[in-house]
Amino acid sequence: MPISKIYIDQAVSDSPVVKKITSCLSIPFETVPNSQHIYQIVSDQADPVSAGKQVLFLTENKGPFIRKCPGTHNYTCCDYQILHIGTFCTMDCSYCILQAYFHPPVLQYFVNHDALKTELRELFEKETISRIGTGEFTDSLIWEVWTDTSEMLVPMFAAQERAVLELKTKTTHVAKMGSFDHKRKTILSWSLNTPAIIRSEERKTSSLQARLSAARTCEQMGYPLAFHFDPVFIYEGCESDYQKVVKDLFDAVSKENITYISIGSFRYMPSIYHIIERRFPQSRILYGEFVTGLDGKMRYFKPLRMRIYKVIIDAIRKFAPDVLVYFCMEDDEVWNTCMGFLPTSFGGLGHMLDRRVQKICHLKS
């Protein structure tokens, strides 16, 4: 962990979660009246993004813990729900939207766990399938080294039958997972990319082989798995590189234990362009053939991204014809051209994913 200083929100200074974290980390800490002091310290740095990764703010979540995925108008959404345990990340991917999403970005961990548990219990009372994950505003497993997040969440999900938790990561922090009787209600998932992209664009993350080895370990622990080819990058030689990643994936884990695989191409908000240019001057990811999408984000020219999608899908189908593969934020033309169907023909993408987790994770109908 690169953290050099812990700040504690005065409102939660007596929290047992705070005391547990500070007792296990030999890092200086300071209590502050609110977040403004920390934000000012980070904003004054030459690189606020890097500075934000070195400061941990322990505070409370003043809004809802469970939120709907924001999705994007005009593109098919998976109806995922977010469990908002914290913000930002200690890894440093060039394309990360969190660099521009928070102003300034600060590593925060929410310690009002009683409120979180209350919201989850209310969710579990609903007689519908719920898919919920912690990996939207942070990496799910960076917190494993010094918090009891998984120790709190995995048993809670194991004790019910209509919701599944997804923990998405680029790390290998899975050692604790063998301690839990998870009852297959937690999915361990990894973002995958080619070794070339991991080396050049995903600083401080685990290698592809390390991620797949961790996935194999979790499968041996009985966990269902998922994988995300997102973002996919287009570069010379990318087609054979992604085909090799797919082969490595199915060499590492069994197809029967994969809940789903998502695919999405690199897209970015115009506001992050200059952040990437400044922080990653050697990166070439901004210099592809991009057009403005229906959501205002810059996306690869549609025929180009459909071409690489077909390559990846064909490679997956070669090894696992029955695994559910879906697009993250794509339109009907891409679905119809690359998949040969529209999600609406099967009740919508959310319904397709609900049916899949119900089968693989042994959820009640």
C-alpha positions as semicolon CSV with decimal commas, in nm:
position;residue;x (nm);y (nm);z (nm)
1;M;0,000;0,000;0,000
2;P;0,142;0,345;-0,092
3;I;-0,055;0,525;0,179
4;S;0,154;0,772;0,376
5;K;-0,113;0,940;0,592
6;I;-0,455;0,854;0,733
7;Y;-0,714;1,122;0,799
8;I;-1,012;1,046;1,019
9;D;-1,340;1,231;0,993
10;Q;-1,417;1,364;1,339
11;A;-1,772;1,233;1,306
12;V;-1,647;0,872;1,300
13;S;-1,341;0,899;1,526
14;D;-1,496;0,663;1,784
15;S;-1,591;0,401;1,525
16;P;-1,462;0,049;1,603
17;V;-1,387;0,012;1,229
18;V;-1,158;0,316;1,244
19;K;-0,982;0,187;1,552
20;K;-0,927;-0,153;1,392
21;I;-0,777;-0,002;1,075
22;T;-0,546;0,242;1,254
23;S;-0,428;-0,030;1,493
24;C;-0,316;-0,259;1,212
25;L;-0,144;0,010;1,003
26;S;0,178;0,174;1,123
27;I;0,092;0,497;0,946
28;P;0,051;0,846;1,097
29;F;-0,311;0,952;1,138
30;E;-0,489;1,275;1,215
31;T;-0,848;1,363;1,299
32;V;-1,002;1,642;1,091
33;P;-1,338;1,822;1,119
34;N;-1,437;1,751;0,758
35;S;-1,308;1,658;0,415
36;Q;-1,219;2,007;0,295
37;H;-0,878;2,008;0,465
38;I;-0,776;1,687;0,288
39;Y;-0,908;1,798;-0,048
40;Q;-0,707;2,118;-0,023
41;I;-0,387;1,927;0,056
42;V;-0,438;1,698;-0,243
43;S;-0,545;1,975;-0,482
44;D;-0,230;2,174;-0,409
45;Q;-0,003;1,894;-0,531
46;A;0,153;1,892;-0,877
47;D;-0,025;1,562;-0,949
48;P;-0,346;1,553;-0,740
49;V;-0,434;1,206;-0,872
50;S;-0,110;1,051;-0,744
51;A;-0,138;1,247;-0,419
52;G;-0,491;1,119;-0,366
53;K;-0,367;0,761;-0,386
54;Q;-0,132;0,821;-0,093
55;V;-0,394;0,958;0,147
56;L;-0,665;0,752;0,313
57;F;-0,973;0,928;0,447
58;L;-1,187;0,725;0,688
59;T;-1,534;0,872;0,687
60;E;-1,903;0,790;0,662
61;N;-2,114;0,750;0,353
62;K;-2,380;1,016;0,384
63;G;-2,582;0,884;0,090
64;P;-2,726;0,545;0,000
65;F;-2,490;0,249;-0,003
66;I;-2,689;0,067;-0,270
67;R;-2,724;0,253;-0,598
68;K;-2,831;0,171;-0,950
69;C;-2,559;0,158;-1,212
70;P;-2,572;0,500;-1,381
71;G;-2,565;0,336;-1,725
72;T;-2,567;0,543;-2,041
73;H;-2,859;0,662;-2,250
74;N;-2,897;0,490;-2,588
75;Y;-2,679;0,193;-2,485
76;T;-2,794;-0,134;-2,330
77;C;-2,738;-0,149;-1,952
78;C;-2,706;-0,467;-1,745
79;D;-2,920;-0,337;-1,453
80;Y;-2,632;-0,387;-1,211
81;Q;-2,644;-0,238;-0,860
82;I;-2,349;-0,073;-0,687
83;L;-2,252;-0,131;-0,325
84;H;-2,072;0,192;-0,241
85;I;-1,804;0,086;0,011
86;G;-1,544;0,350;-0,081
87;T;-1,388;0,553;-0,358
88;F;-1,076;0,563;-0,572
89;C;-0,795;0,311;-0,604
90;T;-0,431;0,252;-0,516
91;M;-0,352;0,118;-0,864
92;D;-0,291;0,358;-1,151
93;C;-0,446;0,277;-1,490
94;S;-0,400;0,541;-1,758
95;Y;-0,761;0,518;-1,877
96;C;-0,926;0,518;-1,533
97;I;-1,235;0,737;-1,531
98;L;-1,195;0,793;-1,156
99;Q;-0,913;1,038;-1,232
100;A;-1,177;1,281;-1,353
101;Y;-1,483;1,154;-1,166
102;F;-1,384;1,282;-0,822
103;H;-1,266;1,641;-0,766
104;P;-1,004;1,593;-0,643
105;P;-0,971;1,216;-0,625
106;V;-0,911;1,093;-0,271
107;L;-0,894;0,738;-0,139
108;Q;-1,194;0,707;0,094
109;Y;-1,326;0,415;0,296
110;F;-1,672;0,433;0,450
111;V;-1,685;0,300;0,805
112;N;-2,057;0,333;0,894
113;H;-2,107;-0,037;0,837
114;D;-2,425;-0,061;1,046
115;A;-2,604;0,152;0,788
116;L;-2,459;-0,058;0,507
117;K;-2,582;-0,379;0,669
118;T;-2,928;-0,233;0,719
119;E;-2,959;-0,151;0,348
120;L;-2,842;-0,499;0,253
121;R;-3,095;-0,666;0,483
122;E;-3,370;-0,459;0,322
123;L;-3,246;-0,567;-0,021
124;F;-3,244;-0,933;0,082
125;E;-3,612;-0,909;0,182
126;K;-3,715;-0,840;-0,177
127;E;-3,845;-1,139;-0,370
128;T;-3,642;-1,055;-0,680
129;I;-3,295;-1,144;-0,804
130;S;-3,032;-0,880;-0,723
131;R;-2,683;-0,851;-0,870
132;I;-2,468;-0,612;-0,672
133;G;-2,098;-0,532;-0,671
134;T;-1,839;-0,310;-0,506
135;G;-1,617;-0,248;-0,809
136;E;-1,772;0,061;-0,968
137;F;-1,600;0,346;-0,779
138;T;-1,304;0,144;-0,654
139;D;-1,136;-0,193;-0,693
140;S;-1,318;-0,449;-0,480
141;L;-1,013;-0,615;-0,326
142;I;-0,758;-0,338;-0,262
143;W;-0,916;-0,308;0,085
144;E;-0,849;-0,671;0,178
145;V;-0,503;-0,605;0,323
146;W;-0,627;-0,395;0,614
147;T;-1,007;-0,409;0,640
148;D;-1,265;-0,680;0,708
149;T;-1,482;-0,591;0,408
150;S;-1,504;-0,941;0,264
151;E;-1,531;-1,089;0,612
152;M;-1,841;-0,872;0,659
153;L;-2,002;-0,909;0,315
154;V;-1,943;-1,267;0,200
155;P;-2,119;-1,432;0,500
156;M;-2,410;-1,186;0,472
157;F;-2,472;-1,286;0,111
158;A;-2,422;-1,654;0,194
159;A;-2,705;-1,635;0,446
160;Q;-2,970;-1,543;0,186
161;E;-3,086;-1,685;-0,148
162;R;-3,191;-1,407;-0,387
163;A;-2,886;-1,179;-0,423
164;V;-2,533;-1,227;-0,547
165;L;-2,225;-1,019;-0,467
166;E;-1,958;-0,958;-0,731
167;L;-1,607;-0,861;-0,622
168;K;-1,420;-0,726;-0,925
169;T;-1,046;-0,669;-0,917
170;K;-0,710;-0,643;-1,091
171;T;-0,529;-0,771;-0,782
172;T;-0,453;-1,112;-0,633
173;H;-0,577;-1,034;-0,280
174;V;-0,779;-1,354;-0,242
175;A;-0,609;-1,522;0,057
176;K;-0,898;-1,444;0,294
177;M;-1,157;-1,592;0,059
178;G;-1,079;-1,947;0,165
179;S;-1,197;-1,868;0,518
180;F;-1,562;-1,814;0,428
181;D;-1,855;-2,051;0,374
182;H;-1,973;-1,848;0,075
183;K;-2,241;-2,089;-0,056
184;R;-2,162;-1,959;-0,409
185;K;-2,340;-1,628;-0,341
186;T;-2,020;-1,431;-0,409
187;I;-1,868;-1,409;-0,759
188;L;-1,497;-1,334;-0,786
189;S;-1,425;-1,150;-1,110
190;W;-1,125;-1,006;-1,288
191;S;-1,074;-0,736;-1,548
192;L;-0,856;-0,887;-1,818
193;N;-0,640;-0,731;-2,085
194;T;-0,344;-0,820;-2,302
195;P;0,002;-0,828;-2,142
196;A;0,103;-0,536;-2,366
197;I;-0,179;-0,318;-2,230
198;I;-0,123;-0,429;-1,871
199;R;0,245;-0,334;-1,895
200;S;0,190;0,002;-2,062
201;E;-0,145;0,124;-1,924
202;E;-0,222;-0,057;-1,597
203;R;0,048;0,050;-1,353
204;K;0,067;-0,121;-1,013
205;T;-0,178;-0,395;-1,116
206;S;-0,119;-0,770;-1,117
207;S;0,000;-0,940;-1,434
208;L;-0,242;-1,136;-1,652
209;Q;-0,101;-1,468;-1,536
210;A;-0,119;-1,362;-1,171
211;R;-0,486;-1,266;-1,212
212;L;-0,568;-1,598;-1,378
213;S;-0,378;-1,788;-1,111
214;A;-0,583;-1,609;-0,844
215;A;-0,900;-1,696;-1,034
216;R;-0,795;-2,061;-1,041
217;T;-0,736;-2,048;-0,666
218;C;-1,084;-1,905;-0,607
219;E;-1,241;-2,170;-0,828
220;Q;-1,072;-2,433;-0,613
221;M;-1,234;-2,262;-0,313
222;G;-1,572;-2,317;-0,480
223;Y;-1,642;-1,960;-0,591
224;P;-1,816;-1,886;-0,920
225;L;-1,611;-1,662;-1,149
226;A;-1,664;-1,382;-1,400
227;F;-1,436;-1,191;-1,634
228;H;-1,445;-0,851;-1,802
229;F;-1,266;-0,764;-2,126
230;D;-1,319;-0,396;-2,066
231;P;-1,171;-0,175;-2,191
232;V;-1,064;-0,345;-2,513
233;F;-0,798;-0,150;-2,703
234;I;-0,732;-0,150;-3,075
235;Y;-0,365;-0,153;-3,174
236;E;-0,142;-0,336;-3,418
237;G;-0,147;-0,705;-3,329
238;C;-0,437;-0,670;-3,085
239;E;-0,648;-0,944;-3,245
240;S;-0,396;-1,221;-3,189
241;D;-0,313;-1,079;-2,844
242;Y;-0,677;-1,095;-2,729
243;Q;-0,716;-1,444;-2,876
244;K;-0,418;-1,550;-2,665
245;V;-0,575;-1,397;-2,352
246;V;-0,891;-1,598;-2,414
247;K;-0,690;-1,918;-2,452
248;D;-0,498;-1,846;-2,132
249;L;-0,828;-1,783;-1,953
250;F;-0,974;-2,122;-2,043
251;D;-0,645;-2,295;-1,973
252;A;-0,666;-2,155;-1,618
253;V;-1,030;-2,214;-1,519
254;S;-1,319;-2,437;-1,620
255;K;-1,585;-2,298;-1,851
256;E;-1,865;-2,449;-1,640
257;N;-1,776;-2,223;-1,347
258;I;-1,779;-1,893;-1,540
259;T;-2,094;-1,697;-1,465
260;Y;-2,054;-1,446;-1,749
261;I;-1,798;-1,257;-1,955
262;S;-1,848;-0,891;-2,047
263;I;-1,685;-0,702;-2,332
264;G;-1,655;-0,327;-2,383
265;S;-1,422;-0,108;-2,584
266;F;-1,216;0,184;-2,458
267;R;-1,426;0,499;-2,435
268;Y;-1,359;0,819;-2,250
269;M;-1,513;1,148;-2,152
270;P;-1,345;1,446;-2,325
271;S;-1,260;1,585;-1,979
272;I;-1,011;1,304;-1,914
273;Y;-0,812;1,359;-2,236
274;H;-0,566;1,611;-2,092
275;I;-0,533;1,418;-1,765
276;I;-0,413;1,112;-1,958
277;E;-0,182;1,326;-2,172
278;R;-0,025;1,486;-1,866
279;R;0,000;1,183;-1,639
280;F;0,087;0,922;-1,903
281;P;0,290;1,102;-2,172
282;Q;0,411;0,771;-2,320
283;S;0,058;0,633;-2,365
284;R;-0,077;0,600;-2,719
285;I;-0,435;0,505;-2,630
286;L;-0,580;0,846;-2,720
287;Y;-0,461;0,834;-3,078
288;G;-0,698;0,580;-3,230
289;E;-0,989;0,641;-3,469
290;F;-1,248;0,787;-3,233
291;V;-1,588;0,944;-3,288
292;T;-1,830;1,105;-3,044
293;G;-2,080;0,847;-2,921
294;L;-2,447;0,899;-2,842
295;D;-2,351;0,954;-2,477
296;G;-2,093;1,222;-2,553
297;K;-1,800;0,987;-2,488
298;M;-1,529;0,928;-2,742
299;R;-1,552;0,575;-2,884
300;Y;-1,371;0,376;-3,148
301;F;-1,534;0,403;-3,491
302;K;-1,810;0,143;-3,478
303;P;-1,687;-0,088;-3,759
304;L;-1,348;-0,107;-3,587
305;R;-1,483;-0,204;-3,249
306;M;-1,727;-0,454;-3,403
307;R;-1,433;-0,621;-3,574
308;I;-1,235;-0,675;-3,254
309;Y;-1,554;-0,777;-3,070
310;K;-1,615;-1,054;-3,322
311;V;-1,259;-1,179;-3,279
312;I;-1,295;-1,201;-2,901
313;I;-1,644;-1,354;-2,914
314;D;-1,537;-1,617;-3,168
315;A;-1,239;-1,705;-2,950
316;I;-1,462;-1,744;-2,643
317;R;-1,719;-1,951;-2,833
318;K;-1,444;-2,187;-2,947
319;F;-1,376;-2,283;-2,584
320;A;-1,712;-2,219;-2,417
321;P;-2,011;-2,198;-2,652
322;D;-2,261;-2,185;-2,365
323;V;-2,105;-1,914;-2,147
324;L;-2,308;-1,593;-2,133
325;V;-2,117;-1,316;-2,312
326;Y;-2,255;-0,965;-2,312
327;F;-2,160;-0,611;-2,408
328;C;-2,111;-0,331;-2,160
329;M;-2,278;-0,018;-2,298
330;E;-2,329;-0,095;-2,666
331;D;-2,620;-0,026;-2,900
332;D;-2,859;-0,256;-3,086
333;E;-2,658;-0,253;-3,409
334;V;-2,347;-0,382;-3,232
335;W;-2,546;-0,648;-3,050
336;N;-2,724;-0,767;-3,363
337;T;-2,412;-0,766;-3,581
338;C;-2,175;-0,928;-3,333
339;M;-2,405;-1,151;-3,127
340;G;-2,680;-1,221;-3,378
341;F;-2,961;-1,119;-3,142
342;L;-3,092;-0,834;-2,929
343;P;-3,127;-0,866;-2,551
344;T;-3,489;-0,751;-2,578
345;S;-3,566;-1,080;-2,753
346;F;-3,486;-1,256;-2,426
347;G;-3,653;-1,019;-2,183
348;G;-3,364;-0,771;-2,168
349;L;-3,001;-0,797;-2,066
350;G;-3,082;-0,767;-1,696
351;H;-3,317;-1,064;-1,719
352;M;-3,057;-1,270;-1,906
353;L;-2,799;-1,204;-1,635
354;D;-3,050;-1,275;-1,357
355;R;-3,123;-1,615;-1,511
356;R;-2,753;-1,689;-1,541
357;V;-2,663;-1,605;-1,180
358;Q;-2,967;-1,794;-1,065
359;K;-2,827;-2,106;-1,232
360;I;-2,454;-2,071;-1,152
361;C;-2,487;-1,924;-0,802
362;H;-2,780;-2,141;-0,689
363;L;-3,023;-1,858;-0,623
364;K;-3,389;-1,914;-0,538
365;S;-3,632;-1,848;-0,823
